[in-house]
Amino acid sequence: MYIPHTEEDIRKMLSAIGFESISKLYEAATGLHPESEGSFDVPPAMDIIKLTKHLEKLSERNQSFSSVCFLGGGVYDHFVHPATMELLSRAEFLTCYTPYQPEASQGTLQYIFEFQTMAASLLGLDVANASMYDGASAAAEAALMAMRITKREKIAVSSALHPEYRQTIETYVRGSAKNILQIDFDGKTGATSLKSLRDSIDENVAAVIVGYPNFFGVIEDLEEIAKEIHQKGGLLITATTEGVSLGILEPPGRLGADIAVCEGLSLGLPMSFGGPGVGLFACRAGFEKQMPGRLVGRTIDADGKTAYVLTLAMREQHIRRERATSNICTNQSLCALAVAIHLSLLGPIGLKNQALLSANKSRSLFSKLISTGHFEPAFLGPVFNEKVMKVKGFEPEKLIELLSKKGFLVGPSLKKWYPELHDSIIICATERAGDEEISRLCECIKEIYK
């Protein structure tokens, strides 16, 4: 049943954020007083023909990029098999909701089971769930899961983990974790500092969370990090933003990770301004009862035939609230299906070849950028397909803006999250980056510097 906020609830919430009334909040957000007549310049209604023409005119303001983009930092321009979206558009999949009735949902349950199998294989762990909202929320749920398993209330997070993942973790664990420790990154390699790790963790830390690769594109030494946290009785959690990297990198579970999550946007979904994505979530055997979300299993029915069922559902709608592991109310079923279709079409060898091609294209890009004389690597650590580059003699934000106007997407700038890297940007190349596009980007940069 929906219970609205009382006047006292509203007063407390407004007081917490420093406003006297809802009107003051709206006014601060919009610059307009909601009760003033004529404040909002809303045009009169249009008929469908005029509205269509108006929208077409607005669409002309969109920039069209003829080249492959070179964006990094969490969203990547990867190849998506054309059959993926075609199959995804079938009417049977338009209402991918929770399969509460297995006798009527065998198709849905089977593809979720196949998705789980693929996720467990990619991440190198024993059990994977039916998917999470995205990589960031999956990382946050992993932190809460580690606290439940270890009965500890501290979390250590690498400062080289994606900043938005760190923000999401802080939001999720607020009220559960007594302390979130920040582990410094090594200024030379860009990897998590092992010295800072050793100095920060103790027997009260539930888990260490690192990126694999991290936000700077650097491939972390998971075995060494796992050794340090396991000696203290804690767990290692890895978060992968670039799923294609797992086509050639050793799975995190084989390197000591106890829980591993991954953003699936690179694995069969379009960039779409950054989403929607899908979170892959896997853990070691024995931890599955503390997993968030749901788990689909395979069994045998009364006639001896293979059947799929909802094996585990630890959300608060299914069991007693105090025993629930999470209040996540769904899985990203349609996006998970896209990942399952895409990976089925590529296969292990296809994904490996895609990852190798992406890595090789990025090496070509980095080499040519350095040869312009206007860039140098900010870190020396090994990378997959993206790298932090120092921009010489130019404001990174201005360079990004000028390249955008010429049809190239690069970045992001790191100034927003790391003031000490105010002169640096992330740049990436995937398998979609042609040699001609890479050369044109470098020539364009040379022209800007003239």
C-alpha positions in Angstrom: 0.0 0.0 0.0 1.3 3.5 -0.9 1.7 5.7 2.2 2.2 9.4 1.4 4.6 11.6 3.3 3.1 13.4 6.2 3.6 17.2 6.7 6.2 16.4 9.3 8.1 14.1 7.0 8.2 16.8 4.3 9.3 19.4 6.9 12.2 17.1 8.0 13.3 16.4 4.5 13.3 20.0 3.5 15.1 21.0 6.7 17.8 18.4 5.9 18.6 20.0 2.5 18.2 23.5 3.8 14.9 24.7 2.4 11.8 26.2 4.1 9.2 25.0 1.6 8.6 23.0 -1.6 8.2 26.3 -3.5 11.7 27.5 -2.4 13.2 24.1 -3.5 11.5 24.4 -6.9 12.6 28.0 -7.2 16.2 27.1 -6.4 16.2 24.3 -9.0 14.5 26.2 -11.8 15.1 29.9 -11.1 11.3 30.4 -11.3 8.7 30.7 -8.6 6.1 28.0 -9.2 3.2 30.1 -8.0 4.0 33.1 -10.2 1.6 33.5 -13.1 3.3 33.6 -16.5 6.6 32.2 -15.1 6.7 29.3 -17.5 7.0 30.1 -21.2 5.0 27.1 -22.4 3.9 27.4 -26.0 0.3 26.5 -27.0 -0.6 22.9 -28.0 0.2 21.7 -31.5 -1.6 19.3 -33.8 0.3 16.1 -34.7 1.5 17.5 -38.1 2.9 20.7 -36.6 4.4 18.8 -33.7 6.2 16.4 -36.1 7.7 19.2 -38.1 8.7 21.0 -34.9 10.5 17.8 -33.6 12.2 17.3 -37.0 13.5 20.9 -36.8 14.8 20.3 -33.3 16.5 17.1 -34.4 18.5 19.1 -36.9 20.4 20.6 -33.9 21.9 17.2 -33.1 25.5 16.7 -34.1 26.2 13.8 -36.4 29.6 12.1 -36.0 30.9 10.3 -39.1 33.9 8.8 -37.3 34.1 6.3 -34.6 34.2 7.9 -31.2 37.2 7.6 -28.9 35.4 8.0 -25.6 36.6 6.0 -22.5 35.7 6.1 -18.9 32.9 3.6 -18.7 31.0 3.8 -22.0 32.6 2.3 -25.1 31.8 2.2 -28.8 31.8 -1.5 -29.5 30.4 -3.6 -32.3 26.9 -5.0 -31.5 25.9 -8.0 -33.7 22.9 -6.9 -35.9 21.0 -10.0 -35.0 21.0 -9.1 -31.4 18.6 -6.1 -31.7 16.5 -8.0 -34.3 15.9 -11.0 -32.0 15.4 -8.7 -29.0 12.5 -6.9 -30.7 10.4 -10.1 -30.9 7.1 -9.7 -29.2 7.8 -12.6 -26.8 10.4 -10.5 -25.0 8.6 -7.3 -24.7 7.4 -8.0 -21.1 10.4 -9.7 -19.6 9.1 -9.7 -16.1 9.8 -12.0 -13.1 8.9 -15.6 -14.1 6.8 -16.4 -11.0 5.0 -19.3 -12.8 7.7 -21.6 -14.2 5.2 -23.8 -16.1 4.4 -20.7 -18.2 7.9 -19.2 -18.3 10.4 -21.8 -19.4 11.7 -19.7 -22.3 12.4 -16.7 -20.0 13.9 -18.9 -17.3 16.2 -20.7 -19.8 17.7 -17.6 -21.3 18.3 -16.1 -17.8 20.0 -19.4 -16.8 22.2 -19.2 -20.0 23.0 -15.5 -19.1 24.0 -16.6 -15.6 26.3 -19.4 -17.0 28.0 -16.9 -19.3 28.5 -14.4 -16.5 30.0 -17.0 -14.2 32.3 -18.1 -17.0 33.5 -14.6 -17.8 34.1 -13.7 -14.2 35.7 -17.0 -13.3 33.4 -17.7 -10.3 31.0 -20.5 -9.3 27.6 -18.8 -9.1 26.1 -15.8 -11.0 22.7 -14.2 -10.4 20.0 -13.2 -13.0 21.6 -9.7 -13.3 21.5 -6.3 -11.6 20.5 -2.8 -12.6 24.1 -1.9 -13.8 27.7 -2.2 -12.9 27.7 0.6 -10.3 24.7 -0.7 -8.3 26.1 -4.3 -8.6 29.4 -3.0 -7.0 27.4 -1.4 -4.2 25.4 -4.6 -3.6 28.6 -6.5 -3.5 29.9 -4.3 -0.7 26.7 -4.9 1.3 27.0 -8.6 0.6 30.6 -8.7 1.9 29.6 -7.0 5.1 26.9 -9.7 5.7 29.3 -12.5 5.0 32.2 -11.2 7.2 30.0 -9.5 9.8 32.3 -6.5 9.5 31.3 -2.8 9.0 34.3 -1.3 7.1 34.8 -1.2 3.3 38.0 -0.2 1.6 37.6 1.3 -1.9 40.4 2.0 -4.4 40.5 5.7 -5.4 41.3 4.3 -8.9 37.8 2.7 -9.1 35.4 4.6 -11.3 34.3 7.7 -9.4 30.6 7.1 -10.1 30.9 3.6 -8.8 32.5 5.0 -5.6 29.6 7.5 -5.3 27.0 4.7 -5.7 28.8 2.6 -3.1 28.8 5.5 -0.6 25.1 6.0 -1.2 24.2 2.4 -0.8 26.2 1.5 2.3 25.4 4.7 4.2 23.9 3.5 7.4 25.4 0.1 7.1 29.1 0.7 7.0 30.8 2.5 9.9 33.6 3.7 7.6 34.6 3.7 3.9 38.3 3.7 3.6 39.9 5.2 0.5 43.0 3.4 -0.9 45.3 5.7 -2.8 46.5 4.9 -6.3 50.2 4.8 -7.3 51.1 8.0 -9.0 53.6 6.2 -11.3 51.6 3.2 -12.4 48.0 4.3 -12.0 47.3 1.0 -10.1 46.0 0.7 -6.6 48.9 1.4 -4.2 49.8 -1.8 -2.3 51.5 0.3 0.4 48.4 2.4 0.9 46.4 -0.9 1.0 48.6 -2.4 3.6 48.5 0.7 5.7 44.7 1.0 5.6 43.2 -2.4 6.0 42.9 -4.4 9.2 40.7 -7.2 10.7 37.7 -5.0 10.7 37.6 -4.5 6.9 34.9 -6.6 5.1 36.3 -6.1 1.6 38.5 -4.2 -0.8 36.9 -3.0 -4.0 39.1 -2.4 -7.1 38.5 -1.8 -10.8 39.6 -4.5 -13.2 40.7 -2.7 -15.3 40.4 0.4 -13.2 39.1 3.9 -14.2 42.5 4.8 -15.6 42.4 1.7 -17.8 45.2 0.1 -15.8 45.0 -3.6 -15.2 45.3 -4.2 -11.4 47.5 -6.9 -9.8 44.6 -8.8 -8.3 46.6 -11.7 -7.0 48.7 -9.4 -4.8 45.6 -7.4 -3.6 43.8 -10.7 -2.9 46.7 -11.9 -0.8 46.7 -8.7 1.3 43.0 -8.6 2.1 42.7 -12.4 2.6 45.4 -12.3 5.2 43.1 -9.9 7.2 40.1 -12.2 6.7 38.3 -9.9 4.3 37.1 -10.4 0.7 38.2 -9.0 -2.7 35.5 -7.5 -4.9 36.3 -6.5 -8.5 34.3 -4.2 -10.7 34.8 -4.3 -14.5 33.4 -1.4 -16.5 34.8 -2.6 -19.9 33.2 -6.1 -20.3 35.1 -6.8 -23.6 38.4 -6.8 -21.7 37.3 -10.1 -20.1 37.7 -11.7 -23.6 41.5 -11.7 -23.1 42.1 -10.9 -19.4 42.3 -13.7 -16.8 38.9 -13.9 -15.1 39.0 -12.1 -11.7 37.8 -15.2 -9.9 40.9 -17.1 -10.9 43.1 -14.3 -9.5 41.5 -14.3 -6.1 38.4 -12.3 -6.3 35.6 -13.5 -4.1 32.8 -11.4 -5.7 33.1 -9.9 -9.1 30.7 -7.6 -11.0 30.8 -6.2 -14.5 28.9 -3.6 -16.5 27.4 -5.4 -19.5 26.9 -2.3 -21.7 29.9 -3.4 -23.9 28.6 -6.9 -24.4 25.7 -6.3 -26.8 24.0 -3.1 -25.9 24.2 0.3 -27.7 25.9 3.3 -26.0 22.6 5.2 -25.8 24.0 8.2 -24.0 25.3 5.9 -21.2 22.5 3.4 -20.6 20.5 1.4 -19.9 23.2 -1.1 -18.9 23.1 -4.4 -17.0 25.1 -5.6 -14.1 26.8 -9.1 -14.1 27.2 -10.4 -10.6 29.1 -13.6 -9.5 30.6 -15.0 -6.4 32.3 -18.1 -4.9 30.2 -21.2 -3.9 29.0 -20.9 -0.4 28.2 -17.2 -0.6 25.1 -17.6 -2.9 22.5 -17.2 0.0 23.9 -13.7 0.6 23.6 -12.7 -3.1 21.1 -9.9 -4.0 18.5 -10.4 -6.6 17.5 -13.8 -7.9 18.9 -17.0 -9.1 17.5 -19.3 -11.8 18.3 -23.0 -11.6 18.0 -26.1 -13.9 16.3 -29.2 -12.7 14.1 -32.2 -13.9 10.3 -32.1 -14.0 7.8 -34.8 -13.1 8.2 -36.3 -16.6 12.0 -36.4 -16.4 12.5 -33.5 -18.8 14.9 -30.5 -18.2 13.1 -27.7 -16.5 14.1 -24.2 -15.3 12.9 -22.7 -12.0 13.4 -19.6 -9.8 15.8 -21.3 -7.3 16.6 -18.4 -5.0 15.0 -15.1 -4.5 16.3 -13.2 -1.5 14.5 -9.9 -1.9 12.1 -8.5 0.7 9.0 -9.2 -1.4 9.7 -12.9 -1.2 10.9 -13.5 2.4 10.8 -11.7 5.7 12.2 -8.2 5.3 14.8 -8.6 8.1 16.2 -11.7 6.3 16.3 -10.2 2.8 19.7 -9.5 1.3 18.4 -6.7 -0.9 15.4 -4.7 -2.0 16.3 -4.9 -5.6 12.9 -5.5 -7.2 13.9 -6.9 -10.6 16.7 -8.0 -12.9 17.6 -6.2 -16.1 16.0 -9.0 -18.1 15.8 -7.5 -21.5 19.3 -6.2 -21.4 20.5 -9.5 -20.0 18.9 -11.2 -22.9 20.7 -8.9 -25.3 24.0 -9.8 -23.6 23.2 -13.5 -23.8 22.3 -13.3 -27.5 25.3 -11.2 -28.4 27.8 -13.5 -26.6 26.1 -16.6 -28.1 26.6 -15.2 -31.6 30.3 -14.2 -30.9 31.3 -17.2 -28.8 34.5 -17.4 -26.7 36.8 -17.1 -29.8 34.8 -14.2 -31.2 34.9 -12.3 -28.0 38.6 -12.9 -27.7 39.2 -11.7 -31.2 37.1 -8.6 -30.5 39.2 -7.9 -27.4 42.5 -8.4 -29.2 41.4 -6.1 -32.1 40.3 -3.4 -29.6 43.6 -3.7 -27.7 45.6 -3.5 -31.0 43.7 -0.5 -32.3 44.3 1.3 -29.0 48.0 0.7 -29.2 48.0 2.3 -32.6 46.1 5.3 -31.3 48.3 5.8 -28.3 51.5 5.6 -30.4 50.2 8.1 -33.0 49.0 10.5 -30.3 52.4 10.5 -28.6 54.1 11.0 -31.9 52.2 14.3 -32.4 54.3 15.7 -29.5 51.2 17.0 -27.7 50.5 14.0 -25.4 52.3 11.8 -23.0 51.1 8.9 -20.8 50.1 9.9 -17.3 50.8 6.4 -16.0 53.1 3.4 -16.8 50.8 0.6 -15.8 49.6 -2.0 -18.4 46.2 -1.2 -20.0 43.6 -2.9 -22.1 42.1 -0.3 -24.6 42.0 3.1 -22.8 44.7 5.2 -21.3 45.1 8.5 -19.4 47.0 11.0 -21.5 48.5 14.3 -20.3 47.6 17.1 -22.7 50.5 19.5 -23.3 50.0 23.2 -23.6 46.2 23.1 -23.9 43.2 23.0 -21.5 41.8 19.4 -21.8 38.2 20.6 -21.7 38.9 23.1 -24.6 40.6 20.4 -26.6 37.6 18.1 -26.1 35.2 20.8 -27.2 37.2 21.7 -30.3 37.5 18.1 -31.4 33.8 17.6 -30.8 33.0 20.4 -33.2 35.2 18.7 -35.8 33.4 15.4 -35.4 35.5 13.6 -32.9 34.5 12.4 -29.4 37.4 12.1 -26.9 37.6 12.2 -23.1 36.5 12.5 -20.5 38.7 15.1 -18.7 39.8 13.9 -15.3 39.8 17.4 -13.7 36.3 16.9 -12.3 37.2 13.8 -10.2 41.0 14.2 -9.8 42.3 17.8 -9.4 45.9 16.5 -9.5 45.2 15.2 -13.0 43.7 18.5 -14.2 45.8 18.3 -17.4 44.8 14.8 -18.4 42.1 13.0 -20.4 41.1 9.4 -20.9 41.2 8.3 -24.5 40.1 4.9 -25.9 40.0 2.9 -29.2 37.8 -0.1 -29.8 37.6 -2.5 -32.7 35.4 0.0 -34.5 38.2 2.5 -34.8 39.6 2.4 -38.3 43.2 3.3 -39.2 41.9 6.2 -41.3 39.8 7.6 -38.4 42.8 7.4 -36.0 45.0 9.2 -38.5 42.4 11.9 -39.1 42.0 12.4 -35.4 45.8 13.0 -35.0 45.9 15.3 -38.0 43.0 17.3 -36.6 44.9 17.6 -33.3 47.9 18.9 -35.1 45.8 21.6 -36.9 44.3 22.7 -33.5 47.8 23.2 -32.1 49.0 25.3 -35.0 
